[in-house]
Amino acid sequence: MQPWMITLIVIAVILIAAIAALYFLGKKAQKKQAQQQEMMEANKQTISMLIIDKKRMKLKNSGLPQAVLDQTPKLMRGSKLPIIKAKVGPQIMSLICDEKIFESVPVKKEVKAVVSGIYVLGVKGLHGKQEAAPAKKKGRFRRLLESAQEKAGAKPLK
């Protein structure tokens, strides 16, 4: 057998082992996420609050309690999260917002929010119309792709 063939076989075995490990770790993480989602659904409650400000900021600069910072994994501490500052009753709190609804949260408006602990799951406007989120600016690649599809007569992507 040639030495390059042995090297190729070793690399293939390592790749197969890595793919299998990632598959099982992914299944484990998926089960854990489903369990956490179930727990959040069980503990959710509707609260009336005034949204003061919303920003994406690092966890250590967010104003969250020290207990929350201590419980987060070290890799997550440096990442930016959607944080909402809101007046809930007489006190002002920092809450973590769900990524899916962060853009649609109105600032300086009173809303009814579905909250689980310090995590905001949903928001509904109380007074007046809730404004739609502004349309996202299209990137250069998306514009080029759409113009090419127009010229080709294909159906544009959404």
C-alpha positions as CSV (number, residue, x, y, z in Angstrom):
1,M,0.0,0.0,0.0
2,Q,1.2,3.5,-0.8
3,P,1.9,5.9,2.1
4,W,-0.6,8.5,0.6
5,M,-3.3,5.9,0.7
6,I,-2.7,5.2,4.4
7,T,-2.9,8.9,5.1
8,L,-6.1,9.2,3.1
9,I,-7.7,6.3,5.1
10,V,-6.7,7.8,8.4
11,I,-8.1,11.2,7.5
12,A,-11.4,9.5,6.3
13,V,-11.7,7.6,9.6
14,I,-11.1,10.8,11.6
15,L,-13.7,12.7,9.6
16,I,-16.3,9.9,10.0
17,A,-15.6,9.9,13.8
18,A,-16.0,13.7,14.0
19,I,-19.3,13.6,12.0
20,A,-20.7,10.9,14.3
21,A,-19.7,12.8,17.4
22,L,-21.3,16.0,16.1
23,Y,-24.4,14.1,15.2
24,F,-24.8,12.7,18.8
25,L,-23.9,16.0,20.4
26,G,-26.5,17.7,18.2
27,K,-29.2,15.3,19.2
28,K,-28.4,15.8,22.9
29,A,-28.4,19.6,22.5
30,Q,-31.8,19.4,20.6
31,K,-33.3,17.4,23.5
32,K,-32.0,19.9,26.0
33,Q,-33.4,22.8,24.1
34,A,-36.8,21.2,23.8
35,Q,-36.8,20.6,27.5
36,Q,-35.9,24.2,28.2
37,Q,-38.6,25.5,25.8
38,E,-41.1,23.3,27.6
39,M,-40.1,24.7,31.0
40,M,-40.4,28.3,29.7
41,E,-43.8,27.6,28.3
42,A,-44.9,26.2,31.7
43,N,-43.6,29.3,33.6
44,K,-44.7,32.1,31.3
45,Q,-47.0,34.9,32.5
46,T,-48.4,38.1,31.0
47,I,-47.2,41.3,32.4
48,S,-47.9,44.9,31.5
49,M,-44.7,47.0,31.1
50,L,-43.4,50.2,29.6
51,I,-40.5,49.6,27.3
52,I,-37.8,52.2,27.9
53,D,-35.0,51.1,25.7
54,K,-33.8,48.1,23.6
55,K,-30.3,47.3,22.5
56,R,-28.0,44.5,21.6
57,M,-25.3,44.4,24.2
58,K,-22.8,42.2,25.9
59,L,-24.0,40.3,28.9
60,K,-21.6,41.9,31.3
61,N,-22.7,45.4,30.3
62,S,-26.5,44.6,30.2
63,G,-27.3,45.4,33.8
64,L,-28.6,41.9,34.5
65,P,-28.2,40.5,38.1
66,Q,-24.9,39.0,39.1
67,A,-26.5,35.6,39.6
68,V,-27.5,35.5,35.9
69,L,-23.9,36.4,34.9
70,D,-22.5,33.7,37.1
71,Q,-24.8,31.0,35.6
72,T,-24.1,31.7,32.0
73,P,-21.4,29.7,30.2
74,K,-18.1,31.5,29.7
75,L,-18.4,31.4,25.9
76,M,-21.8,33.2,26.1
77,R,-20.5,36.1,28.3
78,G,-18.8,37.8,25.3
79,S,-21.7,37.5,22.9
80,K,-24.2,40.2,22.3
81,L,-27.8,39.6,23.3
82,P,-31.0,41.5,22.7
83,I,-31.7,43.4,26.0
84,I,-34.8,45.3,26.9
85,K,-35.0,47.9,29.7
86,A,-38.5,48.1,30.9
87,K,-40.5,49.6,33.8
88,V,-42.5,46.7,35.3
89,G,-44.7,48.2,38.1
90,P,-42.6,50.6,40.1
91,Q,-39.2,49.2,39.2
92,I,-37.0,49.3,36.1
93,M,-35.6,45.9,35.0
94,S,-33.3,44.6,32.3
95,L,-34.8,41.7,30.5
96,I,-33.5,39.3,27.8
97,C,-35.6,39.4,24.7
98,D,-36.3,36.5,22.2
99,E,-34.4,37.0,19.0
100,K,-37.5,36.4,16.9
101,I,-39.5,39.3,18.4
102,F,-36.7,41.8,19.2
103,E,-37.2,43.9,16.0
104,S,-41.0,44.2,16.6
105,V,-40.8,45.4,20.2
106,P,-41.9,49.1,20.3
107,V,-39.8,51.5,22.3
108,K,-41.3,54.0,24.7
109,K,-44.7,52.3,24.6
110,E,-46.7,50.4,27.1
111,V,-47.1,46.7,26.1
112,K,-48.4,43.4,27.4
113,A,-45.4,41.0,27.4
114,V,-45.3,37.3,27.8
115,V,-42.4,36.8,30.2
116,S,-40.8,33.7,31.7
117,G,-38.3,34.7,34.4
118,I,-36.1,37.4,32.9
119,Y,-36.8,36.2,29.3
120,V,-39.4,38.0,27.1
121,L,-41.2,35.5,24.8
122,G,-43.8,37.8,23.2
123,V,-45.1,41.3,23.0
124,K,-48.5,42.8,22.2
125,G,-49.2,46.6,22.1
126,L,-51.6,48.0,24.6
127,H,-52.4,51.5,23.4
128,G,-52.5,52.6,19.7
129,K,-51.3,50.7,16.7
130,Q,-48.2,48.5,17.0
131,E,-45.8,49.6,14.3
132,A,-44.4,47.1,11.9
133,A,-40.7,46.5,12.0
134,P,-38.8,48.5,9.3
135,A,-37.9,46.6,6.2
136,K,-34.4,45.3,6.3
137,K,-31.9,46.8,3.9
138,K,-31.0,44.4,1.1
139,G,-27.3,43.4,0.9
140,R,-25.3,43.7,-2.3
141,F,-25.4,39.9,-2.9
142,R,-29.3,39.8,-2.5
143,R,-29.7,42.8,-5.0
144,L,-27.4,41.1,-7.5
145,L,-29.3,37.8,-7.2
146,E,-32.7,39.5,-7.6
147,S,-31.6,41.5,-10.7
148,A,-30.1,38.3,-12.2
149,Q,-33.4,36.5,-11.6
150,E,-35.4,39.4,-13.1
151,K,-33.3,39.2,-16.3
152,A,-33.7,35.5,-16.5
153,G,-37.4,35.7,-15.9
154,A,-37.3,33.5,-12.8
155,K,-39.5,34.0,-9.7
156,P,-37.7,36.3,-7.2
157,L,-36.8,35.0,-3.7
158,K,-38.4,36.5,-0.6
